Amino acid sequence: MTTPRVLIADKLSPAAVEIFRSRGIEADVKTGLAPAELRAIIGGYDGLAVRSATKVTAELLAEAKRLRVVGRAGIGVDNIDVKAATARGVVVMNTPHGNAITTAEHAIALMFALARQIPEASASTKAGKWEKNRFMGTELFGKTLGVIGCGNIGSIVADRAIGLKMKVIAYDPFLSDARALELGVEKVDLPELFARADIITLHTPLTEATRNLIDARAIARMKKGVRIINCARGGLIVEEDLAAALRSGHVAGAALDVFETEPATDNPLFSFENVVCTPHLGASTTEAQENVALQIAEQMSDFLLTGAVANAINMPSVSAEEAPRLAPYMALCRNLGAFAGQLSVARDGGFRKVTIEYEGQAAALNHKPLTAAALSGLLGPLMEGVNMVNAPVAARERGIEVAETVHDRPSEYQTLVRISVTTDRDTRGVAGTLFAGHRPRIVEIKGIPVEADFAHHMLYVTNKDQPGFIGRFGAVLAEAGINIATLHLGRAEKGGDAICLVSVDEPVPESVLAAVRALPLVVQATPLGF
């Protein structure tokens, strides 16, 4: 097996570099590269570790023929073209928990600074003034804090605010009633949060749904004298609208760690005394920088060495504990998908729907990565470079409906996976199991029992069940000098449809396929490869 290589393009802790190397991964540290320099060397690496400085663009990914994973030491992936990475089958992972406490604490610090005018008071005192009456603050005790986005960071902010005896209300479309109760916050909709909150703090990612979330219309719904804090992402607030509200006095103050354009060296909000600004310091503590670097090194190493996927943006997660257990099931699903895909493309040219059923032990597993593996096998005959990352997206783009069914019922086998493919002509399925717990095996084709191992070169033949066919079929292969390694037969009923599945030592030439198809009783003859 080739030793994986990782390029560290932004500054990471030396301890993170040592994690890669101690686990047998070659790690090169080359920071500050220009885009052209990075494009020139990226083709030799399996992994790319970045912070926020390096831009992982579609142009860069086009040169990264070998790249399997991009790891972002931090939460935001704004600097990574996730769509382009997904299309190329590259996993994008981040570290959503590593700097959560640090960012939450910064939001709380900004809230205090804003409420007590600490930056202005500090500057005034250092200038030799003693303006005790000028800096009249406001208590946080008893105030209502509106938290927009109650995930990893927002929930920590809520916990700290409750400790300050504030009332916390939260808006998050993914926040369940049970989780809100556990956190001790009141779950509200966004208009109610705007109307009730004395202080609003943002902890949501920047998406098309959240861009410009705080604009003039939203501010008009807020209490007069509201204070706004943003330690999440620039672009959540329309900065011109906030400036207008500060000038009118409708907004009493704002504290911003992020800006629409960064580095923010010139911004209209800088002119307001009641605006506290910091240069994107949310994750800037020694502990957080160390934590996210170590986490991304561990995550990338696990993926490159074992296939474990943690905190991925664009594919289902597979824990390090799950990965070895799921590996044979993923191989089974991939092979079953490839079997169904090759047959359907050869006969019908495409798919409308695929249904994947899990029974027995397979029903108790994390089936999301299994489905992704099945789709990667299914779409292999249709597109190059398909894998577990881009297969689900490719299926959606092609209008293929994907259905998963988990059966909580006894199975004839310890584990069983069935893939049914619907085309414009009909629906056909193939089922398989794991022999000896690790070896993928076919057990059913189109409802007909057939026991067969997958092989590199196979020939699938459907025929009418009548005497003499096997002899004539074997003779055609023998005359062409093709040796049959294994032969498996099945039929629906006497004299009905029958299946002949053989594994051979080499690919079957087109001339031999034509001879097989010309035999009496043959309905279909398709070469398969796994």
C-alpha positions in Angstrom: 0.0 0.0 0.0 1.3 3.4 -1.0 2.1 5.7 2.0 -0.5 8.5 2.2 0.9 12.0 1.7 -0.6 15.1 3.3 0.2 18.7 2.5 -0.2 21.2 5.4 -0.8 24.5 3.6 -1.5 26.7 6.6 0.3 26.9 10.0 -0.6 24.0 12.3 0.8 23.0 15.7 4.0 20.9 15.5 2.1 18.4 17.5 -0.4 18.0 14.7 2.4 17.4 12.2 3.8 14.8 14.6 0.4 13.0 14.7 0.6 12.5 10.9 4.1 11.2 11.0 3.7 9.0 14.0 0.9 7.2 12.2 2.9 6.5 9.1 1.6 9.4 7.0 4.1 11.6 5.1 3.4 15.2 6.0 4.9 18.2 4.2 4.6 21.7 5.7 4.5 24.3 3.0 2.6 27.4 4.2 2.1 30.7 2.4 2.1 29.3 -1.1 0.7 31.3 -3.9 -2.3 29.7 -5.7 -0.2 28.8 -8.8 2.5 27.3 -6.5 -0.1 25.2 -4.7 -1.7 24.0 -8.0 1.7 22.9 -9.2 2.3 20.5 -6.3 -1.2 19.4 -5.1 -1.3 16.5 -7.5 1.1 14.5 -5.4 -1.0 14.5 -2.2 -3.8 12.4 -0.7 -4.8 15.0 1.9 -4.7 18.8 2.3 -4.8 20.4 5.7 -5.8 24.1 5.9 -7.0 26.8 8.2 -8.7 29.9 6.7 -5.9 31.4 4.6 -5.6 28.8 1.9 -8.4 28.9 -0.7 -9.4 25.5 -1.9 -10.9 26.4 -5.2 -12.4 24.4 -8.1 -9.2 25.3 -10.1 -7.0 23.8 -7.4 -9.2 20.7 -7.1 -9.0 20.1 -10.8 -5.2 19.6 -10.4 -5.6 17.4 -7.3 -6.0 14.1 -9.1 -4.9 12.1 -6.1 -6.6 14.1 -3.4 -9.0 12.2 -1.1 -9.6 14.6 1.8 -9.5 18.3 2.7 -9.3 19.0 6.4 -10.2 22.4 7.8 -8.7 23.1 11.3 -11.7 25.1 12.4 -15.5 25.3 11.8 -16.1 27.5 8.8 -15.4 26.1 5.3 -16.1 29.3 3.4 -12.6 29.0 1.9 -13.3 25.6 0.4 -15.4 25.0 -2.7 -17.4 22.1 -1.1 -19.5 21.6 -4.2 -16.4 21.2 -6.5 -14.8 18.9 -3.9 -17.9 16.7 -3.7 -18.1 16.5 -7.5 -14.6 15.2 -7.5 -15.2 12.7 -4.7 -13.1 14.6 -2.1 -14.2 14.4 1.5 -14.3 17.8 3.2 -14.1 17.7 7.0 -13.8 20.3 9.7 -13.5 20.5 13.5 -16.8 21.9 14.8 -16.2 21.3 18.5 -12.5 22.3 18.9 -13.0 26.0 19.2 -16.6 26.1 20.4 -15.8 27.1 24.0 -13.3 29.7 22.9 -15.8 31.4 20.4 -18.6 31.3 23.0 -16.4 32.9 25.6 -15.5 35.6 23.1 -19.2 36.3 22.5 -19.7 36.6 26.3 -16.7 38.9 26.5 -18.0 41.2 23.8 -21.4 41.3 25.5 -19.7 42.5 28.7 -17.6 45.0 26.7 -20.6 46.3 25.0 -22.8 46.6 28.1 -20.1 48.4 30.1 -18.4 50.3 27.3 -15.1 48.9 28.3 -13.0 49.7 25.2 -14.0 53.3 25.2 -13.6 53.7 28.9 -10.1 52.1 28.7 -9.0 54.4 25.8 -10.3 57.5 27.7 -8.6 56.6 31.0 -5.3 55.9 29.2 -5.6 59.3 27.5 -5.4 60.9 31.0 -9.1 61.6 31.4 -11.3 60.5 34.2 -14.8 60.5 32.6 -16.6 58.5 35.3 -20.0 60.0 34.5 -19.7 59.5 30.7 -19.6 55.7 30.7 -22.9 54.7 32.1 -23.3 51.0 31.4 -26.2 48.5 31.7 -26.5 45.4 33.8 -26.8 42.0 32.1 -28.7 40.6 35.1 -32.4 40.0 34.2 -31.9 41.0 30.6 -33.3 38.8 27.7 -30.6 37.3 25.5 -31.8 36.2 22.0 -29.6 33.4 20.7 -29.9 32.8 16.9 -28.4 29.4 16.2 -28.3 27.1 19.3 -25.8 24.5 18.1 -22.4 23.8 19.5 -21.4 27.4 20.2 -24.9 28.9 20.7 -25.7 26.4 23.4 -22.5 27.2 25.3 -23.4 30.9 25.1 -26.8 30.2 26.4 -25.4 28.2 29.3 -23.1 31.0 30.3 -25.8 33.6 30.0 -28.1 31.5 32.3 -25.3 31.5 34.8 -25.4 35.3 34.6 -29.1 35.1 35.6 -30.2 36.3 32.1 -33.3 35.0 30.5 -32.4 33.2 27.3 -34.7 32.7 24.3 -33.4 30.9 21.2 -34.3 30.5 17.5 -32.9 27.5 15.6 -35.0 25.5 13.1 -33.1 22.4 14.2 -33.6 22.9 18.0 -36.0 20.3 19.4 -38.4 21.0 22.3 -36.5 18.4 24.4 -33.1 20.0 23.7 -34.5 23.4 24.5 -35.8 22.1 27.8 -32.4 20.5 28.5 -30.6 23.7 27.8 -33.0 25.8 29.9 -33.9 28.1 27.0 -37.2 29.2 25.6 -37.6 28.2 22.0 -39.2 31.0 19.9 -39.6 31.9 16.3 -37.4 34.6 14.8 -40.0 37.5 14.8 -40.7 36.9 18.5 -36.9 36.8 19.3 -36.5 40.1 17.5 -39.4 41.7 19.5 -38.3 40.5 22.9 -34.5 40.4 23.1 -32.5 43.1 24.8 -29.3 41.6 23.3 -29.1 39.4 20.2 -26.1 37.1 19.5 -25.6 35.3 16.2 -24.2 31.7 16.1 -25.4 30.4 12.8 -23.4 29.4 9.6 -23.5 31.6 6.5 -25.8 30.0 4.0 -28.2 31.3 1.3 -31.0 31.1 3.9 -29.0 33.1 6.6 -27.2 35.7 4.4 -28.4 39.2 5.3 -30.5 37.8 8.2 -30.2 41.0 10.1 -31.2 43.8 7.7 -33.2 47.0 8.0 -36.5 45.1 8.0 -35.3 42.8 10.8 -33.9 45.6 12.8 -37.2 47.5 12.6 -38.8 44.6 14.4 -36.3 44.8 17.3 -36.7 46.7 20.6 -35.4 50.2 20.6 -32.0 50.1 22.4 -31.2 46.5 21.3 -27.6 45.4 21.3 -26.3 43.0 18.6 -23.3 40.7 18.7 -21.8 38.7 15.8 -19.0 36.2 16.4 -20.3 33.8 13.7 -19.9 34.9 10.1 -19.7 38.2 8.2 -22.6 38.5 5.8 -25.2 37.6 8.4 -25.7 41.4 9.0 -26.2 44.0 6.3 -23.6 46.4 7.6 -25.1 49.5 5.9 -28.4 48.8 7.6 -26.8 48.4 11.0 -24.9 51.6 10.6 -28.2 53.4 9.8 -29.8 51.9 12.9 -26.9 53.0 15.1 -27.1 56.5 13.7 -30.8 56.7 14.5 -30.3 55.3 18.0 -32.6 52.3 17.4 -29.7 50.0 18.0 -27.8 51.0 21.2 -24.6 49.3 20.2 -23.0 46.3 18.4 -20.0 44.1 19.0 -18.5 42.4 15.9 -15.8 39.9 15.5 -16.5 39.1 11.8 -17.2 41.3 8.8 -18.5 40.9 5.3 -15.1 41.7 3.8 -12.0 40.5 5.7 -9.5 41.6 6.5 -11.7 44.6 7.5 -9.2 47.5 7.4 -11.8 50.1 6.4 -15.4 49.8 7.5 -18.1 52.4 8.1 -18.9 50.7 11.4 -15.5 51.6 12.8 -16.5 55.3 13.2 -19.1 54.5 15.9 -18.0 54.7 19.5 -20.7 52.3 20.5 -19.4 49.5 18.2 -16.8 47.1 19.6 -14.7 45.5 16.9 -12.2 42.6 17.0 -10.3 41.0 14.1 -12.0 37.6 13.9 -10.6 36.5 17.2 -13.4 34.0 18.1 -11.1 31.0 17.8 -7.9 32.7 18.8 -6.8 31.2 22.0 -3.8 28.9 22.6 -6.0 26.1 23.7 -8.4 26.3 20.7 -5.7 26.6 18.1 -4.0 23.5 19.5 -7.2 21.6 19.8 -8.4 22.1 16.2 -5.0 21.3 14.8 -4.7 18.0 16.7 -8.3 17.1 15.9 -8.0 17.6 12.2 -4.7 15.6 12.1 -6.4 12.7 13.9 -9.5 12.9 11.7 -7.5 13.0 8.4 -5.2 10.2 9.6 -8.2 8.0 10.5 -9.7 8.5 7.1 -6.6 7.9 5.1 -5.6 4.8 7.1 -8.9 3.2 8.0 -11.7 4.9 6.1 -13.2 6.4 9.2 -15.0 9.7 8.5 -15.6 12.2 11.3 -17.2 15.7 11.0 -17.5 15.5 7.2 -19.4 18.2 5.5 -20.3 16.2 2.4 -20.7 12.5 3.3 -22.0 10.4 6.2 -19.8 10.0 9.2 -18.2 6.6 10.0 -16.5 6.4 13.4 -13.1 4.8 13.8 -14.8 2.0 15.7 -17.4 1.5 13.0 -15.0 1.6 10.0 -13.5 -2.0 10.3 -16.9 -3.4 11.0 -18.6 -1.6 8.1 -15.8 -2.3 5.6 -17.1 -5.8 4.4 -20.7 -4.5 4.3 -19.6 -1.5 2.2 -17.8 -3.9 -0.2 -20.9 -6.0 -0.4 -23.1 -3.0 -1.2 -20.6 -1.6 -3.7 -20.5 -4.9 -5.5 -24.2 -5.4 -5.5 -24.7 -1.9 -6.8 -22.1 -2.6 -9.5 -23.9 -5.8 -10.5 -27.2 -4.1 -10.8 -25.7 -1.1 -12.5 -23.8 -3.0 -15.2 -26.9 -5.2 -16.0 -29.3 -2.2 -16.2 -27.0 0.0 -18.3 -26.3 -2.9 -20.7 -30.0 -3.7 -21.1 -31.8 -0.4 -20.5 -29.3 2.4 -20.5 -30.2 4.1 -17.2 -32.2 4.1 -13.9 -35.2 5.9 -12.5 -35.3 4.6 -9.0 -33.1 2.4 -6.7 -34.3 0.8 -3.5 -31.9 -0.6 -1.0 -33.2 -3.0 1.7 -31.3 -4.0 4.8 -32.2 -7.2 6.8 -30.6 -9.1 9.7 -27.4 -7.7 11.0 -27.2 -5.2 8.2 -30.4 -3.6 9.6 -28.7 -2.6 12.8 -25.8 -0.8 11.2 -25.2 2.8 10.2 -26.8 2.4 6.7 -26.0 5.8 5.3 -22.5 5.0 4.3 -23.7 1.6 3.0 -26.2 3.3 0.7 -23.5 5.7 -0.5 -21.3 2.7 -1.3 -24.2 1.0 -3.2 -24.8 4.1 -5.2 -21.1 4.4 -6.1 -21.2 0.9 -7.5 -24.5 1.5 -9.3 -23.3 4.7 -11.0 -19.8 3.4 -11.9 -20.9 2.2 -15.4 -22.3 5.7 -16.1 -19.6 8.0 -14.9 -15.9 8.1 -14.1 -14.5 8.9 -10.7 -17.6 8.1 -8.8 -17.2 7.2 -5.1 -19.1 7.4 -1.8 -18.7 11.2 -1.7 -20.2 12.2 -5.0 -22.5 9.3 -5.8 -25.5 10.5 -3.8 -25.2 14.0 -5.4 -24.8 12.4 -8.8 -27.9 10.3 -8.3 -29.9 13.4 -7.4 -28.6 15.3 -10.4 -29.7 12.5 -12.6 -33.2 12.4 -11.1 -32.7 9.0 -9.6 -35.0 8.4 -6.7 -33.2 6.6 -3.8 -35.2 4.7 -1.2 -33.9 2.9 1.9 -35.8 0.3 3.8 -34.7 -1.3 7.0 -36.5 -4.5 7.9 -36.9 -5.3 11.5 -37.7 -9.0 10.8 -35.9 -12.3 10.9 -33.8 -13.0 7.8 -32.9 -16.3 6.0 -29.3 -15.1 6.3 -27.5 -13.5 9.2 -27.2 -10.4 7.1 -28.9 -9.5 3.8 -28.8 -6.5 1.4 -31.1 -6.3 -1.6 -30.8 -3.6 -4.3 -33.7 -3.2 -6.7 -33.3 -1.0 -9.8 -36.3 0.5 -11.7 -35.8 1.4 -15.3 -38.3 2.5 -18.0 -38.8 -1.2 -18.7 -39.1 -3.0 -15.4 -37.7 -3.4 -11.8 -35.1 -6.1 -11.1 -33.1 -6.8 -7.9 -30.0 -8.5 -6.7 -29.4 -9.6 -3.1 -26.2 -10.6 -1.3 -24.8 -11.6 2.1 -21.4 -11.9 3.8 -20.0 -15.4 3.7 -17.9 -16.2 6.9 -18.7 -12.7 8.0 -16.4 -10.9 5.6 -16.7 -12.3 2.0 -19.4 -10.7 -0.2 -21.6 -13.2 -2.0 -24.6 -13.1 -4.3 -27.6 -15.1 -3.1 -30.4 -13.9 -5.3 -30.8 -12.4 -8.8 -34.3 -11.2 -10.0 -35.9 -13.3 -7.3 -34.0 -16.5 -8.4 -31.7 -18.1 -5.7 -28.2 -18.1 -7.0 -25.1 -18.6 -4.7 -22.0 -17.0 -6.2 -18.9 -15.1 -5.2 -18.0 -11.9 -7.0 -15.0 -12.2 -9.4 -12.9 -9.8 -11.5 -14.3 -11.2 -14.7 -17.8 -12.7 -14.9 -20.4 -13.4 -17.6 -24.1 -13.2 -16.8 -26.5 -15.1 -19.1 -30.2 -15.4 -18.9 -31.8 -18.1 -21.0 -34.9 -20.3 -21.3 -34.6 -23.4 -19.1 -34.4 -26.3 -21.6 -32.0 -29.2 -22.0 -28.8 -28.8 -23.9 -28.1 -25.1 -23.2 -25.2 -25.6 -20.8 -23.3 -27.9 -23.1 -23.6 -25.5 -26.1 -22.6 -22.5 -23.9 -19.6 -24.3 -22.5 -18.5 -25.4 -25.9 -18.5 -21.7 -27.2 -16.2 -20.7 -24.3 -14.0 -23.7 -24.8 -13.6 -23.1 -28.5 -12.5 -19.5 -27.7 -10.0 -20.8 -25.2 -11.8 -19.2 -22.2 -11.5 -21.2 -19.0 -14.5 -21.3 -16.6 -13.4 -20.8 -13.0 -16.8 -21.2 -11.4 -20.3 -21.8 -12.8 -23.6 -21.1 -10.9 -27.1 -21.8 -12.1 -30.6 -20.9 -11.0 -34.1 -20.9 -12.4 -37.5 -19.5 -11.5 -39.3 -22.7 -12.4 -38.9 -25.8 -14.6 -38.9 -24.7 -18.2 -39.0 -21.0 -17.3 -36.4 -18.3 -17.0 -32.9 -19.5 -15.9 -29.7 -17.8 -15.0 -26.1 -18.8 -15.7 -23.4 -16.9 -13.9 -19.8 -17.8 -14.6 -16.5 -16.4 -13.5 -13.6 -16.6 -16.0 -9.9 -16.0 -15.9 -9.9 -13.1 -18.4 -12.3 -10.6 -20.1 -14.7 -12.1 -22.6 -14.1 -10.7 -26.1 -16.9 -9.1 -28.1 -16.7 -11.9 -30.7 -17.3 -14.5 -28.0 -20.2 -12.5 -26.5 -21.7 -12.3 -30.0 -21.4 -16.1 -30.3 -23.1 -16.6 -26.9 -25.9 -14.3 -27.7 -26.5 -16.1 -30.9 -27.1 -19.4 -29.1 -30.7 -20.7 -29.1 -32.5 -20.0 -25.8 -30.2 -17.1 -24.8 -32.1 -13.9 -23.8 -29.2 -11.8 -22.5 -25.5 -12.1 -22.1 -23.6 -9.4 -20.3 -20.0 -9.2 -19.1 -19.4 -8.1 -15.6 -16.4 -6.9 -13.7 -15.7 -6.3 -9.9 
